[in-house]
Amino acid sequence: MTQDLNTLLTALYVKIDDELGGPRWMGRPPVLTDSELVCVAVAQAMLGFTSEAHWLRYARKHLRGLFPYLPQQSGYNKRLRAALGLVKRVIRMLAKSSDFWLDDCWIVDSTPVPCGMSRPTVKRSDLAGWVGYGYCASHSRFYWGLKLYLVCTPAGMPILWALADPKIGEREVLGAMLEVDAGVAAEHDGILLICDKGFAGRDFETLLGEYGITMLRPSRKDEKARYGEPMLKKVRQLIESVNDTLKGQLDLEDHGGRSFEGVAVRVAQRILAMSAAIWHNNATNAPITRSLIAYDSQ
């Protein structure tokens, strides 16, 4: 099997159509099926189109063979926002269909998702009340937006993910993620969770233990060196590279969402694109499973 965007989209379409079944719609089905909609969204993220208008013009000219029908911008935007649940299901389906679902080593980290750059935007945005101000230590700057929490394998395959107000504590968010998806941890017989100092806390480690999870993190200044700490520097580079894939190649910070549904589905769209690339690379025995190079041109 070759590695190019056409092959990936074809394989993804067949996978979704086989495993997720028929449409979610009552009455007359839409001309663009759910499976096609997901593939269109993946192609948009892979090819780096942050503007839906520009993307649809490009797709109509260059991808007519893959997608004979594409809606207008308003219709595409409406369908995409309504498909958030579907996109989440496909992300989980791809993770479970890969060898990485059985990996008992998980990495967790959070990264900023800015949603506005000016004070007028903050005042009139429909996102007010859901997003907030946070501080990005890696860039030494404040931002108005959300935090993306991502639990993934060392290969980068997303296992759990969530968006949260930057003011909410990291342990609180991760605890809620594990509570909502308790069955995911239950499928594994002992998990090693690698994280940073922000997740430190005796009560939180006890909570993780109830899920069968052992925490591996750097020691704080008031602690003795923790077991396994020397290996953390290399692992830290892995999670940074995952964030770089989402931001540098999939334009996470240029999502363009202006509403709750818009931001959520556009972040999910980029996580889906990365998951699809990892899934397809794994299926085709590609040497680098998180490489998007074969799919970012048409």
Stockholm file with secondary structure:
# STOCKHOLM 1.0

chainA/1-298         MTQDLNTLLTALYVKIDDELGGPRWMGRPPVLTDSELVCVAVAQAMLGFTSEAHWLRYARKHLRGLFPYLPQQSGYNKRLRAALGLVKRVIRMLAKSSDFWLDDCWIVDSTPVPCGMSRPTVKRSDLAGWVGYGYCASHSRFYWGLKLYLVCTPAGMPILWALADPKIGEREVLGAMLEVDAGVAAEHDGILLICDKGFAGRDFETLLGEYGITMLRPSRKDEKARYGEPMLKKVRQLIESVNDTLKGQLDLEDHGGRSFEGVAVRVAQRILAMSAAIWHNNATNAPITRSLIAYDSQ
#=GR chainA/1-298 SS CCCSHHHHHHHHHHHHHHHHCSCSCSSSCCSSCHHHHHHHHHHHHHTTCCCHHHHHHHHHHHCTTTCSCCCCHHHHHHHHHHTHHHHHHHHHHHHHTSGGGGCCEEEEEEEEEEEESSHHHHHHCTTBTTBEEEEETTTTEEEEEEEEEEEECTTCCEEEEEEECTTSCHHHHHHHHHHHTHHHHHTSSSEEEECCGGGCCHHHHHHHHHTTEEEECCCCTTSCCCTTGGGHHHHHHHHHHHHHIIIIITCGGGCCCCSHHHHHHHHHHHHHHHHHHHHHHHHTTCSSTTCCGGGSCC
#=GC SS_cons         CCCSHHHHHHHHHHHHHHHHCSCSCSSSCCSSCHHHHHHHHHHHHHTTCCCHHHHHHHHHHHCTTTCSCCCCHHHHHHHHHHTHHHHHHHHHHHHHTSGGGGCCEEEEEEEEEEEESSHHHHHHCTTBTTBEEEEETTTTEEEEEEEEEEEECTTCCEEEEEEECTTSCHHHHHHHHHHHTHHHHHTSSSEEEECCGGGCCHHHHHHHHHTTEEEECCCCTTSCCCTTGGGHHHHHHHHHHHHHIIIIITCGGGCCCCSHHHHHHHHHHHHHHHHHHHHHHHHTTCSSTTCCGGGSCC
//
